[in-house]
Amino acid sequence: MKQQYETMHWKGSFKHQFITFMLMWLSWKHKYETPH
């Protein structure tokens, strides 16, 4: 049971990091694609 919880926690944290990275990349891309 403990191992299953740790696996779920690891996947959850990985998903959180991935979403954070995507948001950062999208905002960076938008900033540089927008004409000044």
C-alpha positions in Angstrom: 0.0 0.0 0.0 2.8 2.4 0.9 4.5 1.8 -2.5 1.3 2.4 -4.4 0.9 5.7 -2.6 4.5 6.8 -3.4 4.0 6.0 -7.0 0.8 8.0 -7.1 2.6 10.9 -5.4 5.5 10.8 -7.8 3.2 10.8 -10.8 1.2 13.7 -9.3 4.3 15.8 -8.7 5.6 15.0 -12.2 2.3 16.1 -13.7 2.5 19.3 -11.7 6.0 20.1 -12.9 5.0 19.4 -16.5 2.0 21.7 -16.3 4.2 24.4 -14.7 6.8 24.0 -17.4 4.1 24.2 -20.2 2.7 27.4 -18.7 6.1 29.0 -18.5 6.9 27.9 -22.1 3.6 29.2 -23.4 4.0 32.6 -21.7 7.6 32.9 -23.0 6.5 31.9 -26.5 3.7 34.4 -26.4 6.0 37.2 -25.2 8.4 36.7 -28.0 5.8 36.2 -30.7 3.8 39.3 -29.9 5.0 42.3 -32.0 6.4 45.1 -29.9 
